[in-house]
Amino acid sequence: MATSLAAECGICQHQGAVQQRASIASYKPRVFTDGEYQLLDLLCEAILPADAESGGAHDAGVAFYLDTVVFHSGQAVQELWRRGLAEIDRVTHERFRRRFADLDDATRSQMLSELLVNERSPATSLEQFVVRLKAATIDGYCLSEVGLKYFGYKGNTTLTEFPGCTHPEHKAKL
Amino acid sequence: MASQVFDACVVGSGPGGGIAAYALASAGAKVALVEAGPRLRPGIDFNSHGPVYDHLDRRLSEGRSALFRVTDFSDRDHFTPVGDRPGHGLLRALGGRSLCWAGHSLRFGPIDFRRWPISYEEVAPYYSRAERLMAVYGHRDGLLNLPDGEFLKPVALRCGEEMLKRGVEFLKTKGRKMEFVAQRKAMATQQSPGRVQCHYCGHCMAGCEVDAKYTSANTPIPLAMKTGNLTLFTQATMTRILMKDARHVEGIEYTKADGGVDAIRCRALVLACSAVETARQLLIHRTRAHPNGLANSSGQVGRNLTSHFGVTVIGVFPQLRGRDSSNDDGTDYYHGLLTGLYWDKPNPNFEGTYQVQCGSGVHPLGLTVRNIAGFGPKLKEQLRDVNACHAGMGMQGSLYQSAGKFVDLDPDVRDRYALPLPRVHLHYEANDIAMANDMVATADEVIRAAGGRVYSTPGEITASKLQIDSNHWVGTTRMGVDPKTSVVNRDSQCHEVPNLFIGDASVFPAYPEKNPTLTNIALAWRTGERLAAKLRRGELG
């Protein structure tokens, strides 16, 4: 039974991955306007960006994940997110006379840095929102195919034996 | 009321109730097993294997979590917390919290039983039988106060846990008394009757989809049904205990899913609703003859409440940097155990002791270290790096028993059956704080001895930093020989109501640092057999 489950899991994973990529690319947000969704995607990507090794939050579809989770979380949560994103655009405009989406990469980093300056003890509602956004971005990335690949995740599969640590130097006496 | 009179009615199908029903049915008793929740279907009602994004919308639209965990069925708004943020874990489904437990199966030791009216030697045969039935894996370590059992082959430690082990071994050469051993859990690591062999996907606490992990639902209950002596009532909530007279239970009334009310008659009743709920039920069922609640003239029902509590310290080890990625899933997070602390020589600063569950590895679906400052390429790299190099140490200390920790009834809030909710009172005390401070210092020593550095620690302990284990409550109907200071006798039989028994961990009179479930199961098995013998001898009417 474990063997056939392995086969089932293998097939399921593969088909699932293909479906997921197609649906993320064509996904229409249900909570956020197109502008809010674009801002969300840019913010998530700034938090966890693509690099030579792997995709970032954009490739992973974190904005899709967040719009879906917020969609199912009720009106109060939806309003909180939309207010938070609007506030980010407002302070960005105050600071740089432009919307976040119209800044270059370096300035976006500068803005995000200022938004996260009190991340260890966020006081204002904006600071609290940005901390929440960052945590949600990490969650979404970890659950995505791109994220799992980045972490080198070899789990969620079937083994007949658990190998554990295979490095003799880790077991040597100190 | 139906005319059939069962020999025994067991209320609650969790680890205690499931085994009590099995013991009774195997002994030839006609048993009614009553469970408030439904039977859940592994792989259909909970499934930890599918790609998350693929199933996201469907799961969320059904009100479920993204990971489709069995704990989505956990109760909420079912109790009132008072004081230092007590939790109260409850899962109303066939199997109860044996569906979501991590499987840790540790015997209490001879030193632990000194404060009990029964001895380790009396319980040992039931430990053996339980370990064989549950398919417990482990390594034989020969420790003073953590007896070895009947084990299947153990599960290997990961790199991070090997780091901690080296730290412990080094400290032992300097005279420190402690041990680092592999965990012991109820997962079939080898062929076991009625169970599928574990495939180490690590989703044990999300619900074992293949039944490699022991639950009441996959082992004792099906076996009990095979005897032909078990009648199962699911989605049946006990709403009244029916008394023949002041000293005899006659049966229970229960409410069905459709709101209809029916009753079960029985010669003996076994309550196995878990410590908070069992105490709640006894307190609710006040009568003229039992003004403080059923079987409570001692006043001890709801008292002597204890659980495990603690804090978490995380270390990172530079020796692990750049290691090849590996499959770290295993049998969920904790593969190691730091134990042997203060068994024979108690710490002068506190009573009782603690153990430390140790885990490590990269588990993105439930990433351990997420709270990293900053953003961008550095954040991304550190998330991966720190998690690959870390080991987590989760303290489990025995909570100091005192008058300030207890269960009673909420005078104002009732459930949908108009029954008062339980109130759980928790106030951490000097003993708890001293114990946690010691753990933090010990964890620090172990991590540094292994060549690592402490990545996160609570530092100096205050009550606000302590975390209770919401699933380890025990003690609320304590066992004792004196009816003035205890609720049940050495057979878990209520002193005042001889045909009322307790089949869960409410009966524990004292609590060591070890996880409760193996002892719960061993005792409930023993209680079931002793009850069956009393029924056969006609002692209970």
Boltz contact constraints between the chains, C-beta under 6 A:
constraints:
  - contact:
      token1: [A, 1]
      token2: [B, 196]
      max_distance: 6.0
  - contact:
      token1: [A, 2]
      token2: [B, 196]
      max_distance: 6.0
  - contact:
      token1: [A, 2]
      token2: [B, 197]
      max_distance: 6.0
  - contact:
      token1: [A, 2]
      token2: [B, 199]
      max_distance: 6.0
  - contact:
      token1: [A, 9]
      token2: [B, 49]
      max_distance: 6.0
  - contact:
      token1: [A, 13]
      token2: [B, 51]
      max_distance: 6.0
  - contact:
      token1: [A, 16]
      token2: [B, 51]
      max_distance: 6.0
  - contact:
      token1: [A, 16]
      token2: [B, 54]
      max_distance: 6.0
  - contact:
      token1: [A, 19]
      token2: [B, 54]
      max_distance: 6.0
  - contact:
      token1: [A, 20]
      token2: [B, 53]
      max_distance: 6.0
  - contact:
      token1: [A, 20]
      token2: [B, 54]
      max_distance: 6.0
  - contact:
      token1: [A, 47]
      token2: [B, 375]
      max_distance: 6.0
  - contact:
      token1: [A, 48]
      token2: [B, 380]
      max_distance: 6.0
  - contact:
      token1: [A, 49]
      token2: [B, 376]
      max_distance: 6.0
  - contact:
      token1: [A, 51]
      token2: [B, 377]
      max_distance: 6.0
  - contact:
      token1: [A, 68]
      token2: [B, 56]
      max_distance: 6.0
  - contact:
      token1: [A, 68]
      token2: [B, 57]
      max_distance: 6.0
  - contact:
      token1: [A, 72]
      token2: [B, 60]
      max_distance: 6.0
  - contact:
      token1: [A, 112]
      token2: [B, 375]
      max_distance: 6.0
  - contact:
      token1: [A, 138]
      token2: [B, 370]
      max_distance: 6.0
  - contact:
      token1: [A, 142]
      token2: [B, 364]
      max_distance: 6.0
  - contact:
      token1: [A, 142]
      token2: [B, 367]
      max_distance: 6.0
  - contact:
      token1: [A, 143]
      token2: [B, 52]
      max_distance: 6.0
  - contact:
      token1: [A, 144]
      token2: [B, 53]
      max_distance: 6.0
  - contact:
      token1: [A, 148]
      token2: [B, 364]
      max_distance: 6.0
  - contact:
      token1: [A, 151]
      token2: [B, 362]
      max_distance: 6.0
  - contact:
      token1: [A, 151]
      token2: [B, 364]
      max_distance: 6.0
  - contact:
      token1: [A, 151]
      token2: [B, 384]
      max_distance: 6.0
  - contact:
      token1: [A, 152]
      token2: [B, 325]
      max_distance: 6.0
  - contact:
      token1: [A, 153]
      token2: [B, 364]
      max_distance: 6.0
  - contact:
      token1: [A, 154]
      token2: [B, 325]
      max_distance: 6.0
  - contact:
      token1: [A, 154]
      token2: [B, 327]
      max_distance: 6.0
  - contact:
      token1: [A, 155]
      token2: [B, 202]
      max_distance: 6.0
  - contact:
      token1: [A, 155]
      token2: [B, 327]
      max_distance: 6.0
  - contact:
      token1: [A, 155]
      token2: [B, 329]
      max_distance: 6.0
  - contact:
      token1: [A, 158]
      token2: [B, 199]
      max_distance: 6.0
  - contact:
      token1: [A, 159]
      token2: [B, 199]
      max_distance: 6.0
  - contact:
      token1: [A, 159]
      token2: [B, 200]
      max_distance: 6.0
  - contact:
      token1: [A, 162]
      token2: [B, 155]
      max_distance: 6.0
  - contact:
      token1: [A, 162]
      token2: [B, 156]
      max_distance: 6.0
  - contact:
      token1: [A, 162]
      token2: [B, 200]
      max_distance: 6.0
  - contact:
      token1: [A, 162]
      token2: [B, 330]
      max_distance: 6.0
  - contact:
      token1: [A, 164]
      token2: [B, 156]
      max_distance: 6.0
  - contact:
      token1: [A, 164]
      token2: [B, 157]
      max_distance: 6.0
  - contact:
      token1: [A, 164]
      token2: [B, 158]
      max_distance: 6.0
  - contact:
      token1: [A, 165]
      token2: [B, 157]
      max_distance: 6.0
  - contact:
      token1: [A, 165]
      token2: [B, 158]
      max_distance: 6.0
  - contact:
      token1: [A, 165]
      token2: [B, 159]
      max_distance: 6.0
  - contact:
      token1: [A, 165]
      token2: [B, 162]
      max_distance: 6.0
  - contact:
      token1: [A, 170]
      token2: [B, 159]
      max_distance: 6.0
  - contact:
      token1: [A, 170]
      token2: [B, 162]
      max_distance: 6.0
  - contact:
      token1: [A, 171]
      token2: [B, 162]
      max_distance: 6.0
  - contact:
      token1: [A, 174]
      token2: [B, 166]
      max_distance: 6.0
  - contact:
      token1: [A, 174]
      token2: [B, 170]
      max_distance: 6.0
